[in-house]
Amino acid sequence: MGEPLAALVGLGNPGPEYDVTRHNAGFWFVDRVARDAGASWRHEAKLSASACRARVGGVELWLVKPSTFMNASGTAVGALCRYYRLTPAQVLVAHDELDLAPGIARLKKGGGAGGHNGLTDIIARIGTDFWRLRIGIGRPPPRRDLIPYVLGRPSQAESEAIETSLACGLDVLPLIAQGETQRAMNILHTTNGETAHGA
């Protein structure tokens, strides 16, 4: 068994104009965790983020949504680790993932940013040794620009598939929180995506 989690950070852009955009999938995930736990968000100036506490799988977690724009997400994550003396391995970052189709979620530790500006900034602040919950949003059609796509609203079918990804992540989050990351990965990688979508 690995180290228990201490914090779950969801990535997104602040402001109502971004609420329903693909790039905010990480916010959608932590919002559901907070709702399920009956937790209330409050602004934490020292973290440059909204934060709350929630018990998941018997583990007390900080839930965090950076209040900066995506490309400065590391400000909140760095402050979180410094202020509460967390190691990167105690942090799970939930984010949108272009390289996974809607409906698929994957768990990994370490690695590069894959062109994701939020991850790039977090890596610059705390290194690569943190957990990532990758929520599939798929790539835009050929010849369609990437930025309008990630900052655009998914179709109804895509939204329903992304909801499946979020639900799968919620199902295994108690295991991740307890440090049972291998079990969580095995469940995600065998019951999510391949079975439902033939990927």
Secondary structure, DSSP 8 states (H G I E B T S, - for coil): ------EEEE----SGGGTTSGGGHHHHHHHHHHHHHT---EEEGGGTEEEEEEEETTEEEEEEEESS-GGGHHHHHHHHHHHHT--GGGEEEEEEETTS-TT-EEEEES---TT-HHHHHHHHHH-S-SEEEEEE-----TT--HHHHHTS---HHHHHHHHHHHHHHHHHHHHHHTT-HHHHHHHHHHHSSHHHH--
